[in-house]
Amino acid sequence: MRIEAYNQVAQLYQSSNTKSSSQAAKANGMGRDEVQISSTGKDYHVAKAAVAESADIREDLVADIKARIKNGTYEVDTDDFAEKLLAAYGTTI
């Protein structure tokens, strides 16, 4: 009996055996990656897209203020401004 011939046959058997097992795994659905996104994730995606599509600046309000500044009719209440400024920094009068 030749040992070299046995080794060659064993190598062929092992390589064909691994191929058939990987093909069987594919047939059984194993070996495939699958992603499932939850409904919360889908809602987050929809909300994120809606925010991305919306404008950062409310043009109607800006146009009104610009027009009042241009006409000289825009007035700022200094006491109200000071209170809001101090509230933003955590102190009160």
Protein Blocks (a to p, Z undefined) as FASTA:
>chain_A
ZZklmmmmmmmmmmmmmmmmmmmmmmnopaiacddddfklmmmmmmmmmmmmpcfbdfkl
mmmmmmmmmnopaccdfklmmmmmmmmnopaZZ
